[in-house]
Amino acid sequence: MPSTDKTSYAAVPFLIFGIILISAFFLKYFEPMLPKVLQNWAEHLSIAMIVAVVIGLTYEYTSHLFREEILKNLLQESQEQVYQALRAYSVLTPDEVFRLLKEIASQINQTPTLFYPARPESGECTFTESMNFFDTLVKMRPKEIVSILSIWIEPKSHKNLKYLASDFIGKYQLIEIAQELRRQAEPVLHLGNLTEDDRGWVLNYIWAYSRCEKPMYKVLGDIMRTTTDHEIEKWILFLPVQIPSIEYVNMINDYLERDAPIADDNLLLVIQAVASLHRALVVDGVALLKKFPNRFGPHQQQDVERIWRNYALVPEELKGIFASANSLPSK
């Protein structure tokens, strides 16, 4: 349709010239039949019209050649820019980018992660401040990235590569290889007594797989409800701080509903997680916490209010969540 419109507009000058030329021949043909006084007028007018058509056609043809030359130059410039862009893009293929990431991640002592903030006590470091480049790369070249990450998550891989690979798989929900994460991580998790070296990548594998499943975080939520491992609870409770998501709300609610006692430091992590979700407008954090007045005691009030204030929230609205010392469950 667009090409038809352009063609019709381009034909307008030639249509006008055609009408003028026909009118000139019409006058020339009927000139002898006109009164004497009009014959000279008709002759001059018809000649003038023919000359105008010739000049107009010459001008239009010359303008067409000129416009064609300009467009040709613009097209060549555009092609050169595209070529240069493609050359630059070809340098930054997934193979090249992830080869560089692999070299860095394998040599640093900290655990690289894509998310901010990094876990303060587990030696994590945020690998990049901006994910825009990776957003584009994963969108444009997903099959190549899946192929690379499949190698990174092999059992023999460096633990940093495993962790970073599962960050990519979870963040971008690369379901093609998510099941492999669960296959490797669950046997290690079920053995219990996770070592410091294994805890990070095992839990991150579970998180990444669970983010790809439907409903999201089902497996992760089951672990949170049943585990008695303080460090596993601690690791999971930090997730809403990094990725405020509504799916974590039920997980926190179920965690607080458990009959088992919860350590004070993990209760403060609950406050931090809820503050993050509340600030992101994911949930009414105050209403959520007020459902569990027996979980938080007066001795925690100062720390709870400090955490709430760190998220630029109003600590006074939390007054109702603190139970009296006598109503707190015994540990």
The 8 nearest C-alpha neighbors of each residue, nearest first, counted from 0:
[[1, 3, 2, 4, 5, 6, 7, 8],
 [2, 0, 4, 3, 5, 6, 7, 8],
 [1, 3, 5, 4, 0, 6, 7, 8],
 [4, 2, 6, 0, 1, 5, 7, 8],
 [3, 5, 7, 1, 2, 6, 8, 0],
 [4, 6, 2, 8, 3, 7, 9, 1],
 [7, 5, 9, 3, 4, 8, 2, 10],
 [6, 8, 10, 4, 9, 5, 3, 11],
 [9, 7, 5, 10, 6, 11, 4, 12],
 [8, 10, 6, 7, 11, 5, 12, 13],
 [9, 11, 7, 8, 13, 12, 14, 6],
 [10, 12, 14, 8, 13, 9, 15, 7],
 [13, 11, 15, 14, 10, 16, 9, 59],
 [12, 14, 16, 15, 10, 11, 17, 56],
 [15, 13, 17, 11, 12, 16, 10, 18],
 [14, 16, 12, 18, 17, 13, 19, 11],
 [15, 17, 13, 19, 18, 14, 52, 20],
 [18, 16, 14, 20, 15, 19, 13, 21],
 [17, 19, 15, 21, 20, 16, 22, 14],
 [18, 20, 22, 16, 17, 21, 23, 15],
 [19, 21, 23, 17, 22, 18, 49, 16],
 [22, 20, 24, 18, 23, 19, 25, 17],
 [21, 23, 25, 19, 20, 24, 18, 26],
 [24, 22, 45, 20, 26, 25, 21, 48],
 [25, 23, 27, 21, 26, 22, 28, 20],
 [24, 26, 22, 28, 23, 27, 21, 29],
 [27, 25, 23, 29, 24, 28, 30, 41],
 [28, 26, 24, 30, 25, 29, 23, 45],
 [29, 27, 25, 26, 30, 24, 31, 32],
 [30, 28, 26, 32, 27, 31, 25, 33],
 [29, 31, 27, 33, 32, 38, 28, 26],
 [32, 30, 33, 29, 38, 28, 34, 27],
 [31, 33, 29, 30, 34, 38, 28, 35],
 [34, 32, 30, 31, 38, 37, 35, 29],
 [35, 33, 37, 36, 38, 32, 31, 30],
 [36, 34, 38, 37, 33, 39, 31, 32],
 [35, 37, 34, 38, 39, 40, 33, 41],
 [38, 36, 40, 35, 34, 39, 41, 33],
 [37, 39, 41, 35, 40, 30, 36, 33],
 [40, 38, 42, 41, 37, 43, 36, 35],
 [39, 41, 37, 43, 38, 42, 44, 36],
 [42, 40, 44, 38, 39, 43, 45, 26],
 [41, 43, 39, 45, 44, 40, 38, 46],
 [44, 42, 46, 40, 45, 41, 47, 39],
 [43, 45, 47, 41, 46, 42, 40, 48],
 [46, 44, 23, 48, 42, 47, 43, 41],
 [45, 47, 49, 43, 48, 44, 50, 42],
 [48, 46, 44, 50, 45, 49, 43, 51],
 [47, 49, 51, 45, 46, 50, 23, 44],
 [48, 50, 52, 46, 51, 47, 20, 45],
 [49, 51, 53, 47, 48, 52, 54, 46],
 [52, 50, 48, 54, 49, 53, 55, 47],
 [51, 53, 55, 49, 50, 54, 16, 56],
 [52, 54, 50, 56, 51, 55, 57, 49],
 [55, 53, 57, 51, 52, 56, 58, 50],
 [56, 54, 52, 58, 57, 53, 51, 59],
 [55, 57, 59, 53, 58, 54, 52, 60],
 [56, 58, 54, 60, 55, 59, 61, 53],
 [59, 57, 55, 61, 56, 60, 62, 54],
 [60, 58, 62, 56, 61, 57, 63, 55],
 [59, 61, 63, 57, 62, 58, 56, 64],
 [60, 62, 58, 64, 63, 59, 57, 65],
 [63, 61, 65, 59, 64, 60, 58, 66],
 [62, 64, 60, 66, 61, 65, 67, 59],
 [63, 65, 67, 61, 62, 66, 68, 60],
 [64, 66, 62, 68, 63, 67, 61, 69],
 [67, 65, 69, 63, 68, 64, 62, 70],
 [68, 66, 64, 70, 65, 69, 63, 71],
 [67, 69, 71, 65, 66, 70, 64, 72],
 [70, 68, 66, 72, 71, 67, 73, 65],
 [71, 69, 73, 67, 72, 68, 74, 66],
 [70, 72, 68, 74, 69, 73, 67, 75],
 [73, 71, 75, 69, 74, 70, 76, 68],
 [74, 72, 70, 76, 75, 71, 77, 69],
 [73, 75, 77, 71, 72, 76, 70, 78],
 [74, 76, 78, 72, 77, 73, 79, 71],
 [77, 75, 79, 73, 74, 78, 72, 80],
 [76, 78, 74, 80, 79, 75, 73, 81],
 [79, 77, 75, 81, 80, 76, 82, 74],
 [78, 80, 82, 76, 77, 81, 83, 75],
 [81, 79, 77, 83, 82, 78, 84, 76],
 [82, 80, 84, 78, 83, 79, 85, 77],
 [81, 83, 79, 85, 80, 84, 78, 86],
 [82, 84, 86, 80, 85, 81, 79, 87],
 [85, 83, 81, 87, 86, 82, 88, 80],
 [86, 84, 88, 82, 87, 83, 89, 81],
 [85, 87, 83, 89, 84, 88, 82, 90],
 [86, 88, 84, 90, 85, 89, 83, 91],
 [89, 87, 85, 91, 90, 86, 84, 92],
 [88, 90, 86, 91, 92, 87, 85, 84],
 [89, 91, 88, 87, 92, 86, 95, 85],
 [92, 90, 88, 89, 95, 96, 93, 87],
 [91, 93, 95, 94, 89, 90, 96, 88],
 [92, 94, 96, 95, 97, 144, 91, 143],
 [95, 93, 92, 97, 96, 98, 147, 143],
 [94, 96, 98, 92, 93, 97, 91, 99],
 [97, 95, 93, 99, 98, 94, 91, 92],
 [96, 98, 100, 99, 94, 95, 93, 101],
 [97, 99, 101, 95, 100, 96, 94, 102],
 [100, 98, 102, 97, 96, 101, 95, 103],
 [101, 99, 97, 103, 98, 102, 104, 96],
 [100, 102, 98, 104, 99, 103, 97, 105],
 [103, 101, 99, 105, 100, 104, 98, 106],
 [102, 104, 100, 106, 101, 105, 99, 107],
 [105, 103, 101, 106, 102, 107, 159, 100],
 [106, 104, 102, 103, 101, 107, 159, 157],
 [105, 107, 103, 104, 102, 108, 101, 159],
 [108, 106, 109, 104, 105, 103, 110, 111],
 [109, 107, 106, 110, 122, 105, 104, 159],
 [110, 108, 122, 123, 107, 124, 111, 159],
 [109, 111, 123, 159, 122, 124, 112, 108],
 [112, 110, 124, 126, 123, 125, 163, 109],
 [111, 113, 125, 126, 114, 163, 124, 110],
 [114, 112, 126, 125, 127, 166, 115, 111],
 [113, 115, 112, 125, 241, 116, 117, 242],
 [116, 114, 117, 241, 125, 113, 128, 112],
 [115, 117, 241, 114, 118, 125, 240, 119],
 [116, 118, 115, 123, 124, 125, 119, 114],
 [117, 119, 123, 121, 120, 116, 122, 237],
 [118, 120, 121, 117, 122, 123, 116, 124],
 [121, 119, 118, 122, 123, 117, 234, 124],
 [122, 120, 123, 118, 119, 110, 199, 117],
 [121, 123, 109, 120, 110, 124, 119, 118],
 [124, 122, 110, 117, 109, 121, 118, 111],
 [123, 125, 111, 117, 110, 126, 112, 109],
 [126, 124, 112, 117, 113, 127, 114, 111],
 [125, 127, 111, 112, 113, 124, 128, 114],
 [128, 126, 129, 125, 113, 130, 112, 114],
 [127, 129, 130, 126, 125, 115, 113, 114],
 [130, 128, 127, 131, 132, 133, 113, 126],
 [129, 131, 133, 132, 134, 128, 127, 113],
 [132, 130, 134, 133, 129, 135, 136, 128],
 [131, 133, 135, 134, 130, 136, 129, 137],
 [132, 134, 136, 130, 135, 131, 137, 138],
 [135, 133, 131, 132, 137, 136, 130, 138],
 [136, 134, 138, 133, 132, 137, 139, 131],
 [135, 137, 133, 139, 138, 134, 140, 132],
 [138, 136, 141, 140, 134, 139, 135, 133],
 [137, 139, 135, 136, 140, 141, 134, 133],
 [138, 140, 136, 137, 135, 141, 134, 142],
 [139, 141, 137, 143, 136, 142, 138, 144],
 [142, 140, 137, 144, 143, 138, 145, 139],
 [143, 141, 145, 144, 140, 146, 137, 147],
 [144, 142, 146, 145, 141, 140, 147, 93],
 [143, 145, 147, 141, 146, 142, 148, 93],
 [144, 146, 142, 148, 143, 147, 149, 141],
 [145, 147, 143, 149, 144, 148, 142, 150],
 [148, 146, 144, 149, 145, 150, 143, 151],
 [147, 149, 151, 145, 150, 146, 164, 144],
 [150, 148, 146, 147, 151, 152, 145, 176],
 [151, 149, 148, 153, 147, 152, 146, 156],
 [150, 152, 148, 149, 153, 160, 161, 156],
 [153, 151, 161, 150, 149, 148, 154, 156],
 [152, 154, 150, 156, 155, 151, 149, 161],
 [155, 153, 156, 152, 183, 161, 157, 151],
 [156, 154, 153, 157, 152, 158, 151, 161],
 [157, 155, 153, 154, 151, 158, 152, 160],
 [156, 158, 160, 159, 161, 105, 155, 151],
 [157, 159, 161, 160, 162, 156, 200, 196],
 [160, 158, 162, 161, 157, 110, 104, 163],
 [161, 159, 163, 157, 162, 158, 151, 164],
 [162, 160, 152, 158, 164, 159, 163, 151],
 [161, 163, 200, 159, 165, 160, 164, 158],
 [162, 164, 166, 160, 165, 161, 112, 111],
 [165, 163, 167, 161, 166, 162, 148, 160],
 [164, 166, 168, 162, 167, 163, 204, 207],
 [167, 165, 163, 169, 164, 168, 170, 162],
 [168, 166, 164, 170, 165, 169, 171, 163],
 [169, 167, 165, 173, 172, 166, 171, 170],
 [170, 168, 207, 172, 166, 167, 171, 210],
 [169, 171, 167, 172, 168, 166, 207, 210],
 [170, 172, 169, 168, 173, 167, 137, 134],
 [173, 171, 169, 211, 168, 174, 170, 210],
 [174, 172, 168, 175, 171, 176, 177, 169],
 [173, 175, 177, 176, 172, 211, 178, 168],
 [174, 176, 173, 177, 145, 178, 172, 179],
 [177, 175, 174, 179, 178, 173, 149, 180],
 [178, 176, 174, 208, 180, 179, 175, 173],
 [177, 179, 181, 180, 176, 182, 208, 174],
 [180, 178, 182, 177, 181, 176, 183, 152],
 [181, 179, 204, 178, 177, 183, 182, 184],
 [180, 182, 184, 178, 183, 179, 185, 205],
 [183, 181, 179, 180, 184, 185, 178, 186],
 [182, 184, 180, 181, 185, 179, 186, 187],
 [183, 185, 201, 181, 187, 186, 182, 180],
 [184, 186, 188, 187, 181, 189, 183, 182],
 [187, 185, 189, 188, 184, 190, 183, 182],
 [188, 186, 190, 185, 184, 189, 191, 201],
 [187, 189, 185, 186, 190, 191, 184, 193],
 [190, 188, 186, 191, 187, 185, 184, 192],
 [191, 189, 187, 188, 186, 192, 193, 185],
 [192, 190, 189, 193, 188, 187, 228, 194],
 [193, 191, 194, 190, 188, 228, 189, 198],
 [194, 192, 198, 191, 197, 195, 188, 187],
 [193, 195, 197, 196, 198, 192, 191, 199],
 [194, 196, 198, 197, 193, 199, 121, 192],
 [197, 195, 194, 198, 199, 158, 200, 193],
 [198, 196, 194, 195, 199, 200, 201, 193],
 [197, 199, 201, 195, 193, 200, 196, 194],
 [200, 198, 202, 201, 197, 203, 196, 162],
 [199, 201, 162, 203, 202, 198, 197, 204],
 [202, 200, 184, 204, 198, 203, 199, 197],
 [203, 201, 205, 204, 200, 199, 198, 206],
 [202, 204, 206, 200, 205, 201, 207, 199],
 [205, 203, 201, 207, 180, 202, 206, 165],
 [204, 206, 202, 208, 203, 207, 209, 181],
 [205, 207, 203, 209, 204, 208, 210, 202],
 [208, 206, 169, 210, 204, 209, 205, 165],
 [209, 207, 177, 205, 211, 210, 206, 181],
 [208, 210, 216, 206, 212, 211, 207, 218],
 [209, 211, 207, 215, 216, 208, 212, 169],
 [212, 210, 172, 208, 209, 174, 215, 207],
 [213, 211, 215, 209, 210, 214, 208, 216],
 [214, 212, 215, 211, 217, 216, 209, 210],
 [213, 215, 212, 217, 216, 209, 211, 210],
 [214, 216, 213, 212, 210, 217, 209, 211],
 [217, 215, 209, 219, 210, 218, 220, 214],
 [216, 218, 220, 219, 215, 214, 221, 209],
 [219, 217, 221, 220, 216, 209, 222, 205],
 [218, 220, 216, 222, 221, 217, 209, 223],
 [219, 221, 223, 217, 222, 218, 250, 216],
 [222, 220, 218, 224, 219, 223, 217, 225],
 [221, 223, 219, 225, 220, 224, 226, 218],
 [224, 222, 220, 221, 225, 226, 219, 232],
 [225, 223, 221, 222, 254, 226, 220, 253],
 [226, 224, 222, 223, 221, 227, 220, 257],
 [227, 225, 228, 222, 223, 224, 232, 231],
 [226, 228, 229, 225, 232, 231, 259, 223],
 [229, 227, 231, 226, 230, 232, 192, 233],
 [228, 230, 232, 231, 227, 233, 262, 265],
 [231, 229, 233, 232, 228, 234, 235, 198],
 [230, 232, 234, 233, 228, 229, 235, 226],
 [233, 231, 229, 235, 230, 234, 236, 228],
 [232, 234, 230, 236, 231, 235, 265, 229],
 [233, 235, 231, 232, 236, 237, 230, 238],
 [234, 236, 232, 237, 238, 233, 231, 223],
 [237, 235, 233, 238, 234, 232, 268, 269],
 [236, 238, 240, 235, 234, 239, 272, 233],
 [237, 239, 241, 240, 235, 236, 242, 234],
 [240, 238, 243, 242, 272, 241, 237, 247],
 [239, 241, 238, 272, 237, 275, 242, 243],
 [240, 242, 238, 239, 115, 114, 116, 243],
 [241, 243, 239, 240, 244, 238, 114, 115],
 [244, 242, 239, 276, 240, 275, 241, 279],
 [245, 243, 246, 247, 242, 239, 281, 276],
 [244, 246, 247, 248, 281, 243, 282, 276],
 [245, 247, 244, 248, 249, 216, 215, 250],
 [248, 246, 250, 245, 249, 244, 251, 239],
 [247, 249, 251, 250, 245, 246, 252, 282],
 [250, 248, 252, 251, 247, 253, 246, 245],
 [249, 251, 247, 253, 248, 252, 220, 254],
 [252, 250, 254, 248, 249, 253, 255, 247],
 [251, 253, 249, 255, 254, 250, 248, 256],
 [254, 252, 256, 250, 251, 255, 249, 257],
 [253, 255, 251, 252, 256, 257, 224, 250],
 [254, 256, 252, 253, 257, 251, 291, 294],
 [257, 255, 253, 254, 252, 258, 291, 251],
 [258, 256, 259, 255, 254, 253, 224, 260],
 [257, 259, 256, 260, 255, 261, 254, 328],
 [258, 260, 257, 261, 227, 256, 330, 255],
 [261, 259, 330, 258, 262, 257, 328, 329],
 [262, 260, 263, 259, 266, 265, 255, 294],
 [261, 263, 265, 264, 266, 260, 229, 267],
 [262, 264, 266, 265, 267, 261, 299, 268],
 [263, 265, 267, 266, 262, 268, 261, 233],
 [264, 266, 268, 267, 262, 263, 233, 269],
 [267, 265, 269, 263, 268, 264, 262, 270],
 [266, 268, 270, 264, 269, 265, 271, 263],
 [267, 269, 265, 271, 266, 270, 272, 236],
 [270, 268, 266, 272, 267, 271, 273, 265],
 [269, 271, 267, 273, 268, 272, 274, 266],
 [272, 270, 268, 274, 269, 273, 275, 306],
 [271, 273, 269, 275, 239, 240, 274, 270],
 [272, 274, 276, 270, 275, 271, 284, 277],
 [275, 273, 277, 271, 272, 276, 270, 278],
 [274, 276, 272, 278, 273, 277, 240, 271],
 [277, 275, 273, 279, 281, 243, 274, 278],
 [278, 276, 284, 274, 280, 282, 279, 275],
 [277, 279, 275, 280, 276, 274, 310, 312],
 [278, 280, 276, 281, 277, 275, 243, 282],
 [281, 279, 277, 278, 282, 276, 283, 275],
 [280, 282, 276, 279, 245, 277, 244, 283],
 [283, 281, 277, 284, 280, 276, 245, 248],
 [284, 282, 286, 285, 277, 287, 281, 280],
 [283, 285, 277, 287, 286, 273, 282, 288],
 [284, 286, 288, 287, 283, 289, 317, 316],
 [287, 285, 289, 284, 283, 288, 290, 282],
 [288, 286, 284, 285, 289, 290, 283, 252],
 [287, 289, 285, 290, 286, 291, 284, 320],
 [288, 290, 320, 286, 291, 287, 292, 285],
 [289, 291, 288, 287, 292, 286, 320, 293],
 [292, 290, 289, 293, 294, 288, 320, 255],
 [293, 291, 320, 322, 294, 321, 289, 295],
 [292, 294, 322, 327, 291, 295, 326, 328],
 [293, 295, 292, 291, 296, 327, 322, 255],
 [296, 294, 321, 293, 292, 322, 299, 320],
 [295, 297, 321, 322, 298, 299, 324, 323],
 [298, 296, 300, 299, 321, 323, 322, 324],
 [297, 299, 296, 300, 301, 295, 324, 302],
 [300, 298, 297, 302, 296, 301, 303, 295],
 [301, 299, 303, 297, 302, 298, 304, 296],
 [300, 302, 304, 303, 299, 305, 298, 297],
 [303, 301, 305, 304, 299, 300, 306, 267],
 [302, 304, 300, 306, 305, 301, 299, 307],
 [303, 305, 314, 307, 301, 306, 302, 308],
 [304, 306, 302, 308, 303, 307, 301, 309],
 [307, 305, 309, 303, 308, 304, 271, 302],
 [306, 308, 304, 309, 305, 310, 312, 314],
 [307, 309, 311, 305, 312, 310, 306, 304],
 [310, 308, 306, 311, 307, 305, 312, 304],
 [309, 311, 308, 312, 307, 274, 306, 278],
 [312, 310, 308, 309, 313, 307, 278, 314],
 [313, 311, 308, 310, 307, 314, 309, 278],
 [312, 314, 315, 316, 308, 307, 311, 317],
 [315, 313, 304, 316, 317, 307, 308, 312],
 [314, 316, 317, 313, 318, 304, 319, 312],
 [317, 315, 314, 318, 313, 285, 319, 312],
 [316, 318, 315, 319, 314, 320, 285, 304],
 [319, 317, 320, 316, 315, 321, 314, 300],
 [320, 318, 317, 321, 289, 292, 316, 322],
 [319, 321, 292, 289, 318, 317, 288, 322],
 [322, 320, 296, 295, 292, 319, 297, 318],
 [321, 323, 296, 292, 293, 295, 326, 324],
 [322, 324, 325, 326, 296, 297, 321, 327],
 [323, 325, 326, 327, 296, 322, 297, 298],
 [326, 324, 323, 327, 322, 328, 296, 329],
 [327, 325, 323, 324, 322, 328, 293, 296],
 [326, 328, 293, 324, 325, 329, 322, 296],
 [329, 327, 330, 326, 293, 294, 260, 325],
 [328, 330, 327, 260, 326, 325, 324, 259],
 [329, 260, 328, 261, 259, 262, 327, 263]]
